[in-house]
Amino acid sequence: MLQFGSLKKVIMDILKNHTTGLYLLLGLISLVFALRWICSPTQEKNELAAAMPTPTDIIVTENSITGSATVSQNSAPATVVVQSSARSSDDLIEDDQSVLEDEIIICIAYTEHFRPTTYRCHGQRLIGYGQSRIDGVLVTDSMTITEREAQKEVRKLLRYNIIPKVKNLVNRDMTRGEIIACCLLAYNMGTGGFQNSAFLKAINNGESPEECIKHLKGKGGVGKRRWVDAAIFMGAFNAYDLLNLTAGGCYNFSNSFLYKNGIVDLSESTVEEFLTSELNQKGSKLMGII
């Protein structure tokens, strides 16, 4: 076997011949590594192979809201990995908390319709987006609020109260639309009302989405809100579709249009008419996140 001292002497002799020697040296080094590979145990081969650079995968992330895809790539592609939107509720909430909050706020702004001064609903003083408290203080008759201030308060309520409670109350994984719809219900009904709802019970009992939305109904304006909740839950449209509509436009429709045999009608024709009807185009357009 070639000893280190002998190898050193060979290398020094080769280098004396400059360029030719350099090529020969490189060839000798390659030969040494090849021999090492051949003679190495299997475990060492695996470690060497693991350390070798490999092509980076292309990651295609589907946006469950817009349907678009984001592609990232660092080197030559080897495989294509599609990340499904069927992820755990915890992942969906934690990965993009502020974006999720934005989408819920858009839906709330559509169904609530912003009001800068105090108004009364069923004897309760409300302001902004149907809020009964601002910064923890009960709304008074003399209060005023801007859209920015109202959205800030809604975001705080979502982040520290509604979203965590919805996450704890629902015992199965949900799509993005399902999470948003549950948060809309909890915002409107209160987390206590949502906790005791037949809708949540149906979700946790493992009923199909089609069966779950049968529990979303009501009279008058409540029924119209529940239709929107159901449409978001089922993915008939998303929060960004509402940005093209008039704030509170859903209240211009009749319940007979939105329901069929007492159950929300989410047929393609009904949803299309809802999104394009003049009833949803009259008045000021919905404000986005500010």
VEXVOLUM-586174 format. One record per residue (C-alpha): residue in three letters; residue number from 1; x, z, y. Coordinates in Angstrom, 1 decimal, decimal comma. Layout:
<vexvos>
VEXVO  resn  resi       x       z       y
VEXVO   ALA   NUM       X       Z       Y
...
</vexvos>
This chain:
<vexvos>
VEXVO  resn  resi       x       z       y
VEXVO   MET     1     0,0     0,0     0,0
VEXVO   LEU     2     1,3    -0,9     3,5
VEXVO   GLN     3     2,7     2,3     5,2
VEXVO   PHE     4     2,4     3,0     8,9
VEXVO   GLY     5     6,2     2,8     9,4
VEXVO   SER     6     6,3    -0,6     7,8
VEXVO   LEU     7     3,3    -1,8     9,7
VEXVO   LYS     8     4,9    -0,8    13,0
VEXVO   LYS     9     8,1    -2,7    12,2
VEXVO   VAL    10     6,0    -5,8    11,3
VEXVO   ILE    11     4,1    -5,6    14,6
VEXVO   MET    12     7,3    -5,3    16,6
VEXVO   ASP    13     8,9    -8,3    14,9
VEXVO   ILE    14     5,7   -10,4    15,6
VEXVO   LEU    15     5,6    -9,5    19,3
VEXVO   LYS    16     9,1   -10,8    19,8
VEXVO   ASN    17     7,7   -14,2    19,3
VEXVO   HIS    18     5,4   -13,8    22,4
VEXVO   THR    19     2,3   -16,1    22,2
VEXVO   THR    20     2,5   -16,9    18,6
VEXVO   GLY    21     3,2   -13,3    17,8
VEXVO   LEU    22     0,1   -12,3    19,8
VEXVO   TYR    23    -2,2   -14,5    17,8
VEXVO   LEU    24    -0,7   -13,3    14,6
VEXVO   LEU    25    -1,2    -9,7    15,7
VEXVO   LEU    26    -4,8   -10,3    16,5
VEXVO   GLY    27    -5,3   -11,9    13,1
VEXVO   LEU    28    -3,6    -9,0    11,5
VEXVO   ILE    29    -5,8    -6,5    13,3
VEXVO   SER    30    -8,9    -8,4    12,1
VEXVO   LEU    31    -7,6    -8,4     8,6
VEXVO   VAL    32    -7,0    -4,6     8,7
VEXVO   PHE    33   -10,7    -4,0     9,8
VEXVO   ALA    34   -12,0    -6,4     7,2
VEXVO   LEU    35   -10,1    -4,6     4,5
VEXVO   ARG    36   -11,4    -1,3     5,8
VEXVO   TRP    37   -14,9    -2,6     5,6
VEXVO   ILE    38   -14,5    -3,8     2,0
VEXVO   CYS    39   -12,9    -0,5     0,9
VEXVO   SER    40   -15,2     1,8     2,9
VEXVO   PRO    41   -17,9     3,9     1,1
VEXVO   THR    42   -21,5     2,8     1,6
VEXVO   GLN    43   -22,3     5,7     4,0
VEXVO   GLU    44   -19,4     4,7     6,3
VEXVO   LYS    45   -20,6     1,0     6,2
VEXVO   ASN    46   -24,0     2,1     7,3
VEXVO   GLU    47   -22,6     4,1    10,2
VEXVO   LEU    48   -20,5     1,2    11,3
VEXVO   ALA    49   -23,5    -1,1    11,1
VEXVO   ALA    50   -25,7     1,3    13,1
VEXVO   ALA    51   -23,1     1,4    15,8
VEXVO   MET    52   -23,1    -2,4    16,2
VEXVO   PRO    53   -25,2    -3,8    19,1
VEXVO   THR    54   -28,5    -5,4    18,1
VEXVO   PRO    55   -30,9    -7,6    20,0
VEXVO   THR    56   -33,4    -5,7    22,2
VEXVO   ASP    57   -37,0    -6,0    21,3
VEXVO   ILE    58   -39,5    -7,5    23,8
VEXVO   ILE    59   -42,1    -4,8    24,6
VEXVO   VAL    60   -45,5    -6,2    25,5
VEXVO   THR    61   -47,7    -3,5    27,0
VEXVO   GLU    62   -51,4    -4,5    27,3
VEXVO   ASN    63   -53,2    -3,2    30,3
VEXVO   SER    64   -56,5    -1,9    29,1
VEXVO   ILE    65   -58,0    -2,1    32,6
VEXVO   THR    66   -57,0    -5,6    33,8
VEXVO   GLY    67   -56,3    -7,2    30,4
VEXVO   SER    68   -52,9    -8,3    31,7
VEXVO   ALA    69   -49,6    -7,8    29,9
VEXVO   THR    70   -46,3    -6,5    31,2
VEXVO   VAL    71   -43,2    -7,8    29,4
VEXVO   SER    72   -39,8    -6,1    29,5
VEXVO   GLN    73   -36,6    -7,6    28,0
VEXVO   ASN    74   -32,9    -6,5    28,2
VEXVO   SER    75   -31,2    -9,0    25,9
VEXVO   ALA    76   -31,9   -11,6    23,2
VEXVO   PRO    77   -35,3   -11,0    21,6
VEXVO   ALA    78   -35,5   -10,0    18,0
VEXVO   THR    79   -39,2    -9,0    17,5
VEXVO   VAL    80   -42,3    -8,7    19,6
VEXVO   VAL    81   -44,0    -5,3    19,6
VEXVO   VAL    82   -47,5    -5,0    21,0
VEXVO   GLN    83   -48,5    -1,5    22,1
VEXVO   SER    84   -52,1    -1,0    21,3
VEXVO   SER    85   -54,4     0,7    23,9
VEXVO   ALA    86   -55,8     2,8    21,0
VEXVO   ARG    87   -53,7     5,8    21,9
VEXVO   SER    88   -54,3     9,5    22,0
VEXVO   SER    89   -56,2    10,9    25,0
VEXVO   ASP    90   -53,2    13,1    25,8
VEXVO   ASP    91   -50,9    10,1    26,0
VEXVO   LEU    92   -53,3     8,1    28,2
VEXVO   ILE    93   -53,7    11,0    30,6
VEXVO   GLU    94   -50,1    12,1    30,8
VEXVO   ASP    95   -48,4     8,7    31,0
VEXVO   ASP    96   -50,2     7,6    34,2
VEXVO   GLN    97   -52,1    10,5    35,5
VEXVO   SER    98   -52,3     9,3    39,1
VEXVO   VAL    99   -53,5     5,8    38,1
VEXVO   LEU   100   -56,2     7,3    35,9
VEXVO   GLU   101   -57,2     9,5    38,9
VEXVO   ASP   102   -57,4     6,5    41,1
VEXVO   GLU   103   -59,7     4,7    38,7
VEXVO   ILE   104   -62,0     7,7    38,4
VEXVO   ILE   105   -62,1     8,1    42,2
VEXVO   ILE   106   -63,1     4,4    42,6
VEXVO   CYS   107   -66,0     5,0    40,2
VEXVO   ILE   108   -67,0     8,2    42,0
VEXVO   ALA   109   -66,9     6,4    45,4
VEXVO   TYR   110   -69,2     3,7    44,0
VEXVO   THR   111   -71,8     6,0    42,6
VEXVO   GLU   112   -71,6     8,7    45,3
VEXVO   HIS   113   -71,2     6,6    48,4
VEXVO   PHE   114   -69,1     8,4    51,0
VEXVO   ARG   115   -70,7    10,5    53,8
VEXVO   PRO   116   -68,6    12,0    56,6
VEXVO   THR   117   -71,1    14,7    57,5
VEXVO   THR   118   -73,1    17,3    55,6
VEXVO   TYR   119   -76,3    16,2    53,9
VEXVO   ARG   120   -78,7    18,0    51,5
VEXVO   CYS   121   -79,5    17,1    47,9
VEXVO   HIS   122   -81,9    19,2    46,0
VEXVO   GLY   123   -81,4    21,9    48,5
VEXVO   GLN   124   -77,6    21,9    48,2
VEXVO   ARG   125   -75,3    21,1    51,1
VEXVO   LEU   126   -72,9    18,3    50,2
VEXVO   ILE   127   -70,4    16,1    52,0
VEXVO   GLY   128   -68,0    13,3    51,3
VEXVO   TYR   129   -68,4    12,1    47,7
VEXVO   GLY   130   -71,1    14,6    46,8
VEXVO   GLN   131   -68,8    17,5    47,1
VEXVO   SER   132   -70,2    21,1    47,5
VEXVO   ARG   133   -66,8    22,7    48,3
VEXVO   ILE   134   -63,9    21,6    50,4
VEXVO   ASP   135   -60,6    23,4    49,8
VEXVO   GLY   136   -62,6    26,0    47,9
VEXVO   VAL   137   -65,0    26,7    50,8
VEXVO   LEU   138   -68,7    26,0    50,4
VEXVO   VAL   139   -69,9    23,1    52,6
VEXVO   THR   140   -71,6    24,1    55,9
VEXVO   ASP   141   -73,9    22,2    58,1
VEXVO   SER   142   -71,2    21,7    60,8
VEXVO   MET   143   -68,6    20,3    58,5
VEXVO   THR   144   -67,2    16,7    58,8
VEXVO   ILE   145   -64,7    15,0    56,6
VEXVO   THR   146   -62,7    11,7    56,5
VEXVO   GLU   147   -62,5     9,5    53,4
VEXVO   ARG   148   -58,8    10,3    53,0
VEXVO   GLU   149   -59,6    14,1    53,1
VEXVO   ALA   150   -62,5    13,6    50,7
VEXVO   GLN   151   -60,4    11,6    48,2
VEXVO   LYS   152   -57,6    14,2    48,4
VEXVO   GLU   153   -60,1    16,9    47,4
VEXVO   VAL   154   -61,6    14,9    44,6
VEXVO   ARG   155   -58,1    14,2    43,2
VEXVO   LYS   156   -57,3    18,0    43,2
VEXVO   LEU   157   -60,6    18,7    41,4
VEXVO   LEU   158   -59,8    16,0    38,8
VEXVO   ARG   159   -56,2    17,0    38,3
VEXVO   TYR   160   -56,6    20,7    38,0
VEXVO   ASN   161   -60,2    21,1    36,6
VEXVO   ILE   162   -62,1    18,1    35,3
VEXVO   ILE   163   -59,4    16,1    33,4
VEXVO   PRO   164   -57,9    19,1    31,7
VEXVO   LYS   165   -61,3    20,4    30,7
VEXVO   VAL   166   -62,5    17,0    29,4
VEXVO   LYS   167   -59,3    16,7    27,4
VEXVO   ASN   168   -59,9    20,1    25,8
VEXVO   LEU   169   -63,6    19,6    25,1
VEXVO   VAL   170   -63,3    16,2    23,4
VEXVO   ASN   171   -61,9    16,5    19,9
VEXVO   ARG   172   -61,1    12,8    19,2
VEXVO   ASP   173   -58,9    10,1    20,7
VEXVO   MET   174   -60,6     8,0    23,3
VEXVO   THR   175   -60,1     4,7    25,1
VEXVO   ARG   176   -59,4     4,7    28,8
VEXVO   GLY   177   -63,0     3,7    29,6
VEXVO   GLU   178   -64,3     6,6    27,5
VEXVO   ILE   179   -62,1     9,1    29,3
VEXVO   ILE   180   -63,1     7,8    32,7
VEXVO   ALA   181   -66,8     8,0    31,8
VEXVO   CYS   182   -66,5    11,5    30,5
VEXVO   CYS   183   -64,8    12,6    33,7
VEXVO   LEU   184   -67,6    10,9    35,8
VEXVO   LEU   185   -70,2    12,9    33,8
VEXVO   ALA   186   -68,3    16,1    34,2
VEXVO   TYR   187   -68,0    15,5    38,0
VEXVO   ASN   188   -71,7    14,8    38,4
VEXVO   MET   189   -73,0    17,4    35,9
VEXVO   GLY   190   -70,3    20,0    36,3
VEXVO   THR   191   -67,9    20,8    33,4
VEXVO   GLY   192   -70,5    23,3    32,1
VEXVO   GLY   193   -73,2    20,7    32,0
VEXVO   PHE   194   -70,9    18,2    30,3
VEXVO   GLN   195   -69,8    20,8    27,7
VEXVO   ASN   196   -73,4    21,4    26,7
VEXVO   SER   197   -74,5    17,8    26,8
VEXVO   ALA   198   -75,9    15,9    23,8
VEXVO   PHE   199   -73,5    13,1    24,8
VEXVO   LEU   200   -70,4    15,2    24,2
VEXVO   LYS   201   -71,9    16,5    20,9
VEXVO   ALA   202   -72,4    12,9    19,7
VEXVO   ILE   203   -68,7    12,1    20,6
VEXVO   ASN   204   -67,4    15,1    18,8
VEXVO   ASN   205   -69,6    14,4    15,8
VEXVO   GLY   206   -67,9    11,1    15,4
VEXVO   GLU   207   -70,9     8,9    16,2
VEXVO   SER   208   -70,2     5,3    17,2
VEXVO   PRO   209   -69,9     4,5    20,9
VEXVO   GLU   210   -73,2     2,6    20,7
VEXVO   GLU   211   -74,9     5,7    19,4
VEXVO   CYS   212   -73,3     8,0    22,0
VEXVO   ILE   213   -74,5     6,0    25,0
VEXVO   LYS   214   -78,1     6,5    23,8
VEXVO   HIS   215   -77,8    10,0    25,2
VEXVO   LEU   216   -77,0     8,5    28,7
VEXVO   LYS   217   -80,3     8,2    30,4
VEXVO   GLY   218   -82,4     9,7    33,2
VEXVO   LYS   219   -85,0     9,0    35,8
VEXVO   GLY   220   -84,5     7,5    39,2
VEXVO   GLY   221   -81,0     7,6    40,6
VEXVO   VAL   222   -79,7     9,7    37,8
VEXVO   GLY   223   -80,7     6,9    35,3
VEXVO   LYS   224   -78,8     4,4    37,4
VEXVO   ARG   225   -75,7     6,5    37,5
VEXVO   ARG   226   -75,9     7,0    33,7
VEXVO   TRP   227   -76,1     3,2    33,2
VEXVO   VAL   228   -72,8     2,9    35,2
VEXVO   ASP   229   -71,3     5,7    33,1
VEXVO   ALA   230   -72,3     3,9    29,9
VEXVO   ALA   231   -70,9     0,6    31,1
VEXVO   ILE   232   -67,6     2,2    31,8
VEXVO   PHE   233   -67,6     4,0    28,5
VEXVO   MET   234   -68,3     0,8    26,5
VEXVO   GLY   235   -65,8    -1,3    28,6
VEXVO   ALA   236   -68,5    -3,6    29,9
VEXVO   PHE   237   -66,5    -3,5    33,1
VEXVO   ASN   238   -63,8    -1,4    34,7
VEXVO   ALA   239   -63,2     0,6    37,8
VEXVO   TYR   240   -61,5    -2,4    39,6
VEXVO   ASP   241   -64,6    -4,5    39,1
VEXVO   LEU   242   -66,5    -2,0    41,3
VEXVO   LEU   243   -64,2    -2,7    44,2
VEXVO   ASN   244   -66,0    -6,0    44,8
VEXVO   LEU   245   -69,3    -4,3    45,1
VEXVO   THR   246   -71,3    -2,4    47,7
VEXVO   ALA   247   -70,9     1,3    47,6
VEXVO   GLY   248   -74,0     2,8    45,9
VEXVO   GLY   249   -75,2    -0,7    45,0
VEXVO   CYS   250   -76,4     0,5    41,6
VEXVO   TYR   251   -79,3     2,3    43,4
VEXVO   ASN   252   -80,7    -1,0    44,6
VEXVO   PHE   253   -81,6    -1,9    41,0
VEXVO   SER   254   -84,7    -0,8    39,1
VEXVO   ASN   255   -84,4     1,2    36,0
VEXVO   SER   256   -86,5    -1,3    34,1
VEXVO   PHE   257   -83,7    -3,8    34,7
VEXVO   LEU   258   -80,9    -1,5    33,5
VEXVO   TYR   259   -82,7    -0,1    30,5
VEXVO   LYS   260   -84,5    -1,7    27,5
VEXVO   ASN   261   -86,8     0,5    25,4
VEXVO   GLY   262   -85,4     3,6    27,1
VEXVO   ILE   263   -81,8     2,7    26,2
VEXVO   VAL   264   -79,1     1,4    28,5
VEXVO   ASP   265   -79,0    -2,4    28,3
VEXVO   LEU   266   -75,4    -3,6    28,3
VEXVO   SER   267   -76,1    -7,1    27,2
VEXVO   GLU   268   -73,8    -9,7    28,7
VEXVO   SER   269   -76,5   -11,2    30,9
VEXVO   THR   270   -77,5    -7,8    32,3
VEXVO   VAL   271   -73,9    -6,8    33,1
VEXVO   GLU   272   -73,2   -10,2    34,7
VEXVO   GLU   273   -76,2   -10,0    36,9
VEXVO   PHE   274   -75,4    -6,5    37,9
VEXVO   LEU   275   -71,9    -7,5    39,0
VEXVO   THR   276   -73,0   -10,7    40,8
VEXVO   SER   277   -76,5    -9,8    42,1
VEXVO   GLU   278   -77,1    -9,7    45,9
VEXVO   LEU   279   -78,4    -6,2    45,3
VEXVO   ASN   280   -74,8    -5,2    44,7
VEXVO   GLN   281   -73,5    -7,2    47,6
VEXVO   LYS   282   -75,5    -5,9    50,5
VEXVO   GLY   283   -74,0    -3,4    52,9
VEXVO   SER   284   -70,4    -2,3    53,4
VEXVO   LYS   285   -68,1    -3,0    50,5
VEXVO   LEU   286   -66,6    -0,1    48,5
VEXVO   MET   287   -63,5     1,3    50,0
VEXVO   GLY   288   -60,5     1,6    47,7
VEXVO   ILE   289   -58,0     4,4    47,4
VEXVO   ILE   290   -56,7     5,4    50,8
</vexvos>
